[in-house]
């Protein structure tokens, strides 16, 4: 295998600093598996910029910065995911006495016809009574998208179910 000087320099940098970068990532995240992934991802990013990086005065400092930024993003993503999970599971199921089974089946079929995002917005806004902001947070979309998708979804439900039945969905009177 022919290894050019550039590759040899990077391999030397990798060998000298991989363990330290992984340990740094572990101290930032507290997750051994994430730390190893972060160190590897950072080194891939560094390899892609190696021509510029090897000329830098402090390439290890730059590498640490890359790891820190990736760790920050991973922590933020994990936090967002935990918030979404908490939002979905914070409300327990509510039992309904003598539900109208036929109406429930009709609403379920009508919801199944909606594209996922419209369905999710309608369900979170009306069945779970979440605010537009909480719905946006749960789905990772903007409040404007929630407004638009909910409005369009309700309009489609109204076309399929009729105005009265769609109004019952919006009022939360039809449940599973």
Secondary structure by P-SEA (a helix, b strand, c coil): ccccaaaaaaaaaaaacaaaaaaaaaaacccaaaaaaaaaaaaaaaaaaaaaaaacccaaaaaaaaaaaaaaaaaaaaaaaaaaaaaaacccbbbbcccaaaaaaaaaaaaaaccaaaaaaaaaaccccccaaaaaaaacccaaaaaaaaaaaaaaaaaaccaaaaaaaaaccccc
